[in-house]
Amino acid sequence: MTTQQRHDAQRGDSNTPGLEGREAHGSLRGYIIGYVSAIALTIAAFVIAPNTNMAPFSVVAALAVLAIAQMLVHLIFFLHINTAPAQKINVTAFAAAMLIIAIVVVGSIWIMGHLNRNMLPMEHLMQMQR
Amino acid sequence: MSSDVASLDMPSEEPGVQLPSRQHVTGFGFYLYLLSDGILFAALFAVFAVLRTATDGGPDGHMLFSSRNAFIETACLLTSSFTCGIAMLACDRRNKFVALVGFLVTGVLGLAFLTLEIHEFADLIAKGDGPGRSAFLSSFFTLVSTHGLHVTCGLLWLGVLLVQFLLRGFTPAILRRFLCFSLFWHVLDVVWIGVFTFVYLVGGYL
């Protein structure tokens, strides 16, 4: 019981995944920076999306970059994932999850896109089955 | 209470060697759960990307999605994530009033988000564009409502936590639960960035 209180009162030690020291949840300044930059990135995305002067591919690319930037802002300023040595295990787990996510998303789009292109048109296929 | 705490928080035999506290173990485990939740959402995003054009002659994203609605939902969720962070800072400083107000605002904004989403779903289903209309709409409803279900669970969790907090104040267990809740809530906002970008903006305009 006393041990638990001592640990929790300190809220962190040097080998803590995800928490370091007293300022475990960042600072007010960090949250405000994160909030303002997230708002800016969101507004930029909503302004760029209806733009008809840009090629559709460049709009998608721009939106993807803005989304990834905003996710990074959230991870750094709200979830406090950083490159501090104490967070090595957090970053490793995060990288492993990102690898799986990339394989799932890119792999699905890639494979299904090829299948879609290589498949006969539906009417043709149905005629062949008769 | 003491038996399971002791197993994780046994004082070390050797002086100077600190074992991780229960909060750190729980926090890290919850973080791993959140990463696996991210993989779940990645799979649903992949399904949506693949089925985006499979509308079966029905309406596509251009006709259905309102970016104004998505913008208000984004604003609600982003602000609630911010107030959740402010409440966590107040927990660090053991400021009961600010923590309570912060979490209440978080809950109200989450509820506003959920109301908007349910209205949108009800409108779509009333127009006959429910999840049964096409593969595209099935994947849309699965992705967005899985996120909505997470928000609903988060709100229930927050409600229970706030009652416990009012009854007991800042105990180690409640601080640990608030930590997990705040991680959960921030990750839901990260997932929502993907939803509004790839579903409402890319799907609605391109």
Interface residues (C-beta under 8 A of the other chain):
Chain A: M1 T3 Q4 Q5 H7 D8 Q10 R11 G12 D13 S14 N15 T16 P17 G18 L19 R22 E23 A24 H25 G26 S27 L28 Y31 G34 Y35 A38 I39 T42 A45 F46 A49 P50 P56 V59 V60 L63 A64 L66 A67 Q70 M71 H74 L75 F78 L79 I89 N90 A93 F94 A96 A97 I100 I101 V104 V105 G107 S108 I109 M112
Chain B: M1 S2 V5 D9 M10 P11 Q18 P20 S21 R22 Q23 H24 G27 F28 Y31 L32 L35 S36 G38 I39 A42 A43 F45 A46 V47 A49 V50 S67 F71 T74 A75 L78 T79 S81 F82 G85 I86 M88 L89 C91 D92 P172 L175 R176 S182 L183 H186 V187 D189 V190 I193 G194 F196 T197 F198 L201 V202 G204 Y205 L206
